[in-house]
Amino acid sequence: MRLALAALALVWLTGACGAEVRLDELPPEARATLALVKSGGPFPYPQDGRVFSNREKLLPIQSSGYYREYTVRTPGRDRGARRIVAGSGGEYYYSADHYRSFRRIRD
């Protein structure tokens, strides 16, 4: 238990969830994905819109089904590692490294 709490504290201290990114700082593909998410699609990947379970506990803890994930196109890759996770409260997070870290998107 202590190890888990220490790991969680380290995540918060290193900014894995606490960091932010402005919309204009995102890659163009991420801005395009976010626009699709906000407009309701259509989405290019069948996995888009699925529930993101937050198993890593890097995002604020919410009830099951609160978060949804969307693929950010990566040139030269099929799906790549980049994702946008949308909370049902209207918040959006960007992950460039397949959920190892998140930055909250600020408009």
Protein Blocks (a to p, Z undefined) as FASTA:
>chain_A
ZZmmmmmmmmmmnopmmpccdfklpcfklmmmmmmmmnopacfbfkgopacehlnomacc
ddehkaccdddddehianlmbdcdddfkopacddfkgoiaccdddZZ
